[in-house]
Amino acid sequence: MRARFVLSALILLSFTASAWGPATQRYICDEAVKQVWGQDAVVQCLPKKSSKFMGDFCEHLYRMKGADVYARCKSSFQKRDFIHPANMVDELFNDTELWHDYGQCPVRPGPARYLMCGTREDAPAPKEAEHWFEAALKASDTCMQVYDFCIGASYYAKGENPVNQIVEEKESCYEAIVDGVENAILAGKESFRVSKRCEFEHSDYEQDIVVTDNRIKNIISSLVASGKNLSVNPTKEAGNVVLLANSIDYELNRGLLDYLTANGIAVTRASAEEFKTLRYSACVVVLGGHHAPEGVGEVVDALLNSEEKENLTKNEGEKIRATREDVWMLQQKVIVLAGQEKEDTRGAVEENRDGVVSELKTCV
């Protein structure tokens, strides 16, 4: 339901771009994500407190928004300040010129509408939202998709803010509306009504602006409809286990593939290059340690902790089996079998193959 507006005289308004409050923006994002991806995505992704993930997302922001935004993003997560994606537009982007939608000017038809409203084509907020929703379609994993979606949701919500639909108004009006809604959200109110009689810069014109909980609910409903058009589950080898191994470890451990197949588990072998797309599988097995050649070591380096890597480096004959979850997507299991030397990796495979089968049967 659109907010109601009580209009007095028809005189030119004065207005600066504005946003919803930070808690309001997080609430809109969280509620929409919960209805599209489920509560698990909210818990695991909003925000995702992983330096590796944020490093990758900052690189994504470099491609989407440029070097300045990339630098601010990198500086933020290096300080362990993991910004919620719904607040990134305000805290990182500094692009207030994209926050309005004059195509929805709330002023009633009349002789002064031309003065009060921008042009119908001047609506960058919904266009920028679509730009981020398109990026979400191409996202590499669920949390990346959720982040792109929430940034798009932030732009869309800004365009639905009534004070972002009029060309100019006083800052005091913006603060009253935004703070009133923010306080209602923080208080957990399911029903609320925020009203402010706004005065404007260039005249004694006054306009009552009213925002209710229905406006926020309708924003969320529209976002849910957009979210459900996205590819909720990133492309992956459904039902298959992806086996990442360099050529040496693969040849030495061909028996593992036969053993998995004999236990009803289909396997797709991947090189490090192929793994860039095949990593979005529910089940992944990686052979080799963090020094493995052919690009495998770089993948393993991000999977093992410092103690595991130190043991592999220093302890002669060391063999490990390490399991990680939700690395590149939700509900994912990644098993690393590694040894100090290639023969030790083979030993890790032989010693753990029954346990690996048991683990894989929980995710295929």
N, C-alpha and C positions, 0 to 999 in steps of 0.2 A: 504494500500500500504506500503511495507517495505521501510525504509529509504534507500537512495542510498549510496554506499560506493565506494570511489576512493582509490585503493590500489597501493602502491609503491612497495618497496622491501618486501620480505616475511621473516621477522625476528620476534623473540619472543617479545610479548607485555607484558606490566606490568599494572595491573589493580586492583583496590579495589572496593568492592561492593558499589553500590550507589542506589539512589532513585530519583523519580521525586520530584519536589518542593511541598511544602504543599498545595499551591493553586491549582496546577495541579492535585494533588491527590483528592482534594475535588471536583474539576470540573468533573473529570472522574466519581466519585461516584455519584454526584448529577445528572448528565445527565443520567446515566444508571438507577438510581432509578426513575427518573421522567418518563422514558419511560416504566418501568415495573410496578411500583406501582402508578404513578401519581404525580402531583405537590403537592397534599395535604400531601403525605408522606414526601416529601422534607421539607416542611414547618414545619410539626409537629415532625419530627424525627431527622433532621440533623442540629445541634445536638439536642437531646431531653434534655431540661433543667429541669430535674426532679430528685431530690435526691433519691427518691424511685426507679425510673427506673435505675439510675446509680448504686445504691446499688445492685440491682438484677443483673445488667450486670457485675459488678465487681465479684460477686459470680460466674457467668458464666465463666469469664476469669480465675478464679482460677481453674476451672475444665479443661479449654482448655490450659492454659499456665503456671499454677503453682502459688506458693505463692508470688514470687517476683513481678510478673505482677499485681497480686491482690492488693498487698500493694501499688504499684504506682498508680493504678487506684483509690483506695479508698482515698489516699492522695489528688489526683487531684480533685475529685468531692467535697470533704470536703472543699476545698478552693474555691468552686464554679467555678472551671475551667472545663467546660464541653467540653471535647476534641471531635472533629469531628471523627467519626469512621475511616474515610479514613486516618487520621493522627495518629491513635493509634499504628500502627506498628512501626513508627519512634519514637514516643514519649514515649511509654510504654514498647514495647516488647524487644528491644535491641537484635534482632536476625538476624543480617546482613548476616549470613551464609545461610539464606533461601531466599535471594533476587535475585538470579541469575537464568538464564536458558541457560546453555551452549549448550543445544540441538539445539539452534537456532543460533549458531555462524555465524556471517555475513561474515567471511573471505572466499574468493572464494577458490574453490578446488585447491590444489597445494601442493608442497612438504613441505611447512612450516605450513600448516593448523594444523597438529598434534601438533606443538609447540604453536600455537596461541590460539587454542580452547581447552576447557575442554572436558571431555568425554560426549557423547550424553546423557548418563544416569544421568549426573550431572545437574539436572534441578529441584531443590527444589521449586522454586517459583510457577510454575503451580500446583505442587502437594499440596503445602500448601493452595493455592487458593481453590482447590477442597475440602480440609478438612473443610474449613470454609463454602463453599457452602452446604456441607452435614449437617453442624450444622444449617444452615439457614432453611433447610427442616424441622427440628425438633423444630424450634423456637416457643416460647409460645405466641407471639403476633407480630403484623406487625412491630413495631419499633425494636424489638429484631431481627427479620428476616432481616430488612434493615441493622442493625448494623453488623450482621454476614456477610451479602452479601458485604458490603463496605470494611470490613477487607479482605475478600477474593479478592475483586476487587483490593485492594492495592497490594497484593502479585502478582496477575496476571499482573498488569500494570508494576510493577518493573521488572518482567521477560521479558517484551516487550520493556524495555529501551535498546537501542543498546549497551550502554556501560556496561550493565549487562550481555552481551552475549559473552564477550571476557574475557580471564582469568585475564589480568592485563593491566592497563594503568595509566597515570599520573593523579593526582588529578585535575590539571588545565583543562584537557580535560573534565572531568566530570562536573566541575563547569560551564564551558562555555555552554555546552549543556543543562544542567538542568536549569541554570539561564536564558538562552535565551528562553526556552519554558515557564518557569515560568512568565517571563516578558510579553510574548505574551498573556498568559492566563489572567494575571492581567489587561492587557490593553484591554481585550475583543476582540482581533483580531480573526476574523473568518478564516482568511487565514494567514499562516506564514511559514517561512523557516528559520531554525537555522542551521548554518554550522560552523564547527571548524576543522581545520587541527591539528590533535593530534600528539604530540611527545610522545615517549615511553621510559620507564626507562632504558632498557638494550641495546639500540642501537640508531642509527639515523633514525630508521624506522618512517615513517609518514603515517597517514591515515586520509582522509577527512571523517568526520561523519556528515551526514545531516539528520535532523529530521524536517518533515513538519506537518502541521495540519492533514494531512491524517492519519498519524500514530496514533494520539490521537483519531481521529474519528473511526478508525478501532478497537482500543482497546475498545472503548465504545460499538461499534456494537457487538463485541464478548461477552461482559459482558451482554448486553441486551438479547442475545440469551440464555446465561446461566441463567439469572434471570427469564426468562419466563418459564423455566423448573421447577422452584421452585413452591411450594404451596403458591401462593400469598396471599390467605386468610387462616389463621390458622383454624384448625378444630373447629367447633362450632355447636351448636344446631340451625341450620338454621330455621328461622321462629318461633322459640319458645322463650318464656320469661323464663329465669332461675330465680327461687325464692330461695334465700338463707335464711334459718331460722333454729334455733335450734328446738329441739322437742317441747319445751314449747310454743314458739311463733307460731310454725306451727299449733299446736292443737288449740290454742286460735284464730287463724285467718284463719281457713279452709274456712270460708265464702268468703275470698278474692279470692281464687281459683275459687269458683263457680261464683263469680261476673265477673271475668276476662273471664272465659269460656263463660258465657252468652253474653259477648260483643265480641265474636269471637277471643279471644286471647288464644292460647294454652300455657300451663305452664308446666315447668319441675321443680320439687322440688329438691333441692340439700342440702346435709349436707356440712359442712365445708371441709371435705375430698374430697367429690365428686366435690366440687366447684373448686378445683385446675385445673381440666380439663374443667369443664362446664362454667368457667368464660369468655370464648371466645365466648360470644353470643352478638348479637347486642343490646339486651335488658336484663337488670338485675334488679331485685327488691330484696332488702335486708331488712329483719325485725330484729330489735333489735339495741341496742346501742353498744358503745365501751367496755362495761363491760358484754356483753351477753355471756353466757356460750357455751360450745361445739365448741369452735374455731371460732364462728361467730364474737365475739368481736374483735379478732385480725384483721379480714378483715375490719371491720367498723372503727377501730382505724386509718387505713391508708386512709380512705375515708373522714372522717370528719375533719374540721379545729379545731383549738384550742378553739375558741369561742363556737362552737357548742358542743364540748365535755364538756367544762366547764358548759354550761347551763344545759346539761343533768345531770351532776353530782350534781350541787348545787340547781337547781330550782325545787321545789316540783311540781309534775304533769306536768313537761316539756314534750312537744311533738314536734317533728320536722319532716319535709320532706325536704330532700336535694337531689339535682340532680347533678351528675358529668358526664362529657363526656370524651370519648377517654381514659379511664382508662387502660384497658388491650388490647385494639385494637382500630383502627381508626373507626370513625362513630359508636361509642358505647355510649349507655345511661345507666347509673346506678342510680337507685332511692333508697334512704335509708329512711325507715320509722321507727322511733325510739322514745322511751319514757324513762323517768327516771326508771319506773318500768314496769313489763310486762303488767299491765293493761293500762299504758300510751301508750305503743307501740300499743296495740289494739285500743286505742282511736285515735292514729295517722293514723292507717289504715282506720278506719271508717270515719274519717273526710276528708281523702284525696283520697278515692278510685276513685271518678269521675275524679279528676285531674290526677291520675295515669293512668287511662284508656286512657285519652287524650294524655298523653305523650308517652305511649307505642305504640299507633297507628301510631306514627311518625317514629318508628324504627323497627317494625315487618315486 
